[in-house]
Amino acid sequence: MKTHKVEQLVIATVGFFWCFLMWFSTAAFSPSIAAHYHLNIAELGLLASSAIWMAPIGRIIAGWAADRFGAPRTFAIILAGCGLVSIASAFTSSYEVLFIERVIVAIAGVSFVVGIQHVAQWFDASEIGTAEGLYAGTGNVGAGVGALVLPRLFGLDYQGAFLWLGVIALALAAWYLWRGEAARHETARHTARQSSDLRGTVFVWTRYIAIALMLAYAMSFGLEIAMNAWLPGYFSRGFHEAILALGFSSVVGVQIAAGTFAAVQSFSASLFRPFAGFMSDVFQRRGWTPMPFIAKTLPYAPRLHWLAIALILITLSMIALTIAGLAGSLPLSVLVLVLFGVFVSFGPGGTFALVPLLFPDRPGVAAGFIGGVSTAGGIVYPLIFAHSGNIHMGYLYAAVTMLIPFVLFYFWAARYERHPEEHGLFELPPPAAETEKA
């Protein structure tokens, strides 16, 4: 059984890695696409944000589908559908059609919550943080691979990249159907299927702690995916002279350099994502509760404190990115970006070490809401970045207007010392299974 659950973790991780690679493959070629179609900086920001348009509602639906139909079927449909459209986009010459097709391919990003549900059905509470961290962290590296490797393999030929990404996605869809299993125990699968009703969905969506975790995820993973889409264009525009001074003078050269710097964030975030889940497990085992105002007696209270620390570090690193940009220092900006990637990895790892524990009977619905609505931040952040007066000031604006309020709400919602999952916008009694658990 131990070997079998590891196999399911590997299947979910490989599937998510490829979905992530497809998701941000457009961003990897944004300089060449922008040059070919003569896009201005506002249009570049729109192209960057478009990768996230389908994620909020798509992840909600995917989480529900994972509970209702099982993760293997749901994941395979996502891989196959996005793979086919990716292949079609390789033969498109109209920018308008290409834009629409790449928005559809970006649906690949909804696969995250399906894998979260899949892994949660196979691992115990004591190891859930590390398991989910390994899944998400290894999968997330797909964005860094896209930014770093794809331009080097294909140069300006983004059509060829889109073609091969789609073909391999079809093969992975077949593998997921062949070897994937929805749950370790049939009873767990049956419970998730029966709990994925409208009442269970409303219950999750209206709990303060679920909303707080959704906002925490918006300021961690929502911000991470926004940066994946934004950073290649940011470095090519914000540090254009510095890149030219390094000897990269052609469009493809600037694209490779910008993609390399952008990949720093994705690789550091992916590398430390398993560590983030592991640290949540460590906090839990050691009983560490250092933060003020947050509950200290809940069975999973230490995990709440670890996530609070992560959110504060993310906010500070965003402010530091503006400082580095205004200083005009490319090396300092890259260094801060490394730290930002580390800190931003703590948020998702800390969040999804909590979700299966707070809502064990409907992990897909909870993951869909928390991991879905939050990705709207990936749409909003690039628009803030692109429409600020100074391209470097967008990070500070986002920190002041979005991140700091999110942190304050999280502290407020995590203060309950008894069953925070029962407190919400409406006085709904908890579902029967969770009442028995309590």
N, C-alpha and C positions, 0 to 999 in steps of 0.2 A: 504493500500500500504506500510506503514511503517513496519508493521509486516511482510509483504511478503518479503521485501528486507532484513530484518534481517534473515529470513529463508534461503534465498539464500546465505547470508554470512556464516551461520552455515554449510550449505551443502558443500560449497567450502572449508571451514576451516577444517572440519572433513576429507574430502577427501584428502586434502593436508597433514594433520597430518599423516594419514596412509601411504601415499606415501613416506613421509619423513622417517617414521619408517622402511619401507621396504628398502628404499634407503641405509640407513646406518646400517642395521642389520648385514651386513658382517663385518663392522668395529667393532661392539660390540663383535664379536667372533674371531677377528683377532689373539689374543694370542693363543687360543686353536687350530685354524686352522693352525697357523704357527708352533705350537708344533707338531701337528699331521702329517703335511707334511714336517717338518724340513726345514722351510724357513729361509733364512738369511735376514739381514736387508735391502739389496737392493731389494730382492724379496718381503719383507714386504712393502716397499715403492711402488713397482709396484702394489701390491694388493690394497693398500690404494688409489692410483691414479685411479685404474680401475673403481671405483665407478662413476667417472666423465666422462668417455670416451664418452658416448652416449649423454651427456647433451648438448654440444654446438649445434650440428646439430639437435638433437632431440627437443630442445626448440624452435629453429627457425621454424621447421615444425609444432610443436604443437601450437605456436602462430598464424601462418597462418591458421591452421585448426580451431582454436577457432573462428577466424573472419569469416571463410568460412562456417563452419558447426554448429557453436554454441558450447559453453563451455560444456554443459551437455553430449552431445554425445562424444566429444573429451576426456573429463575426464573419462567417463565410460570405454572407450576403453583402456585407459592407465591402469586403475585399474584392469580391467579384464585380460589384456594381461600379466602384470607383476605378477599378482596373480597366474596365471596358471604356469608360469615359476618358480616362487618361490616354488610352490608345487612340481614341477618336480625336483628342486634342492635338495629337502629333501631326495630324493631316489638315489642320485648320490654318487658313491664311488671313481671315478676318479677325481684327482685334476684338470686336464686340462678341463674336462667337467664342473666341479663345477665352475671353474673360468669363463668360457664362460657364463654359466647360470646366475651367479651373475652380470656379466656385463649387461646382458639383463634385469635382475630385476632392475638394477640401472636406467633404462629408467624411472622409477617412478618419478625421479627428474624433468623430463620435465613438470610435472603437474603444477609446480609453475606458469608458464606464462599463463596457461589456467585459473587458479583461479584468477590471476591478471586481465585478460580480463573480466572474469565473474563479479567480484566485481565492476570494473570500469563501467560496463554497468548498474549498479543499484544505485550508489551513486553519489551525487552532488559534484561539485568542492570544496565547502567549507568544506566537510567532508571526502574527498577522502583519505587524509593522515592517518587519524585515522582508517578508514575502512580497507585500505590496510595493515596498521600496525597490526590491530587485526587479519586479515586473515593470514598474513605471520608469525607473531610472534607466534601465537598459533600453527600454522602448524609446524613451525621450532622446536618446543619442542619435536617433534617426535624423533629427533636425540638424544637428551638428555635422553629421556625415553628409547630408545634402548640401549644406553651405560650403563645406571644405572639399568634398570629393567630386560632386557632380560637375562643377565648372571645369575642374581639371580633366575629367574624363571626356566631357562633351564640348568644351569650349563654348562657342556661341550656339551650338546645335541643341537648343532646348527641346526641339521636336523629337530628336532621337532619344533624349533622356526620358521624356514623357512616354514614349512607346515602350521602352524596356521596363520601366517601372510598372506599367500596366500589365504587361505579359507575365512578369514574375508574380504580381498580385493574384492573378488567376490561378497560378500553380499553388500558392499558399492557401487560397480559399479551399481548394480540393483537399489539401493536407489537413486543414483545420476540421473539415467535415469527417475525414477518415479517422483521425486519431483523437479528436477532442471529445471529452465527456463533460456534461453539464455540472455534475455535483458528485461528491464522494459518497453521499447517502441519498437514496431516492426520497426519503422523508424530507430532507432539506430542500430538494428541488420542488417537491409537492407544496411545501409551505410557502416558498417564494412565489410559486405560480398562483396559489390561492390568495396570497396577500397583495397581489398586484392589481387591486381594484381601485375604484375612484375614491372610496373612503380612506384607504391606506395612503393614497397619493396626497389627498388634502391634509391628512394628519401630518405627514412628513413636511410638506411645503409650508405649513403654518407654525412650526415649532421654532422658537427663537434660536435655539442652539443650531438647528439646521440652517437657518438664514445666516447665522454668524459664521458657520463653517463654509457656506457658499461664498460669503464675502471674503473670508480668509483665502479661499481657493482662487477667487477673482484677483486678489492682490499678490498671489504667488504664481500659480500656473497660468491664470488668465494674463498676467503680466509677462510671464515667460514666453508664451506663444506670440504675444504682441511683439515682443522684442525679437523673436525669431524672424518674424515677417518684416520688421522695421529696420533692424540693424544693418543689413547689407546696403540699403539705400542711405541710411544715416552716415555710415562711414564714407561712402562714396561721395556724399555731398558735404557733410560736416567737416571732414578731414581730407578734402580733395587735394589741396596743395601738399599736405604732408605725405599722402600716398604717392603723388607725382615725384616728390623729392626722394622717395625710396626707389625710384626707377620704373614704376609701373605707369606707363604713359598711354597705352592703348585702352580701348573699351574693355576688352577681355582681360587685360592686365589689372585694371582698376577693379573689375568684377572679382577676380581671383583674390586680390588683396583685401577688398572689403568683405568678401565671404569668409576669408581666413580669420579676420578680426571678429566678425560676427559669430563665428563658430565657437569662440572662446566661451561665450555665455552658455551655449547649449551643452558643450562638453563638460564644463564644470558643474552645471546643474544636473546633468545625467550621471556624472561620476559620483556625486554626493547624495543622489536621491536614495539609494539603498542605505547609506549612512544615516540619512534623516529618519527613515523608518526604524533602523537599528537603535538610534538614540531615543526614539519614542519608547521602544521596548526597555532600554536601559533606565530611563526616567521612571518607567512603571515599576520595574523590579526594585530600584533603589528607593522608591517613594519620594522623589524630589518634588517639592512644591514651593519654589522660591519666589514666585510672583505675587504681588499684593492683589487683593480684591477677587482673585479667582478661587473657585471652590477647592478645598483641600482634603475633604473627607470622602469624596466619591471614589468608587473602585478604580476608575480610570482618570482621576484628577491629575496625576503627574503628566499624562499625555496632553491634557489641556494646557499645562504650564509650558511644556516644550513648544507647543504651537504658538503660544503668546510670545515667547522669546524670538521665534522665527519671524513673526510679523513685524516686530520692532526693528530687527536687523534689516529686513527688506526695505522698510521705509527709509532708514538712515542711508542705505547704499544707493537708493534712488537720488537722494539729495546730493550724495557724493558724485554721482555721474554728471550732474549739472555743473558742479564745481570743476571737475576735470575738463569738461567740454569748454567752459568759459575760459579756462586757463590755456586752451589751445594745445594741450599736451596729449598727443596720441598715445605715448607709452603709459601715462597715468590713467587715461581713459580705459585702456585695455586692462590694466591692473585692477582698477575698480570693477570692471566688468567681470573679471574672474571672481572677485569676492561677491559681487551681486549674484552670479550664477550659483555659488555655493549657498548663499543665504536663501535664494528663491527656491532652491531644492528642498530646504527644510520645511517650507510651507505645505506643499503637496504631500510629502512624506508624513508630516505630522497630522494633516487633515484626514487622510485615508487610513491612518492607524486608528482613528476614532470612529469613522462612519460605520464600519461593521459592528462595532461594540454598542453604539447608540441605537442602531436600527437593524438588529440581527435578522429579523423576519422579512425584511424587504430591502436587502442590500442594493438591488438593481434600481429600485425607485429612488432610494436615497442618493445613490451614486449619480443617477441621472440628473436629479435636481441640483445637487451640490456641484457636480462636475460639469453640468450643462449650462445652467443659467449664468454661472460664473464666467464662462468663456466669452460672454458679451463684452467683458473687459478687454478681450483681445481685439474687438472692433473699436471700442472707444479710445483706448490708449494711443494707437497710431494716429487717430484723427486729432487728438490733443497734441501729440508730438509734431504733426505736420502743419498745424495751424497756429502754433505759437510764433511770436515775432522773431525769436531767435531759435534756431533748430536745437540748441543745447538746453533751452529753458523748459522744454516740454516735460522733462523728467521731474523737475521741481513742481511744476503746475499739477501734474498727476499726483504727486505725493501729498500736496496740500489739499487738493479738492476731493481726492478719492481715498488714498491709503490711510491717512490719519483718522478720518471718520470711521473707516472700516475697523481699525484697531480698537477704537473706543467702543464700538458696538459689540465687538467680540468680548471685551472685558466685561461689559454689562451682561451679556447673555450667559457667560461662563461662570457667573457668580453663584448660581443656585447650588446649594449643598445637597439637595435631594431630587433625583430624577429630573434633570434639566430638560430631558426630551419630552416631558409632559407639559411644559410651559410654552404657550404659544399665543398667536393672535386671536384664536377662538378657543373656547373652553370645550375641547373635544376630549372625551375619554380615550385613553390609549387603546389600541387594538387588543383583542382578547389574548393573543399570545404574549404580548408585552406585559399585560396585566398579570398573567400567571408568573412571568419571569420576576416581576417586582415583588 
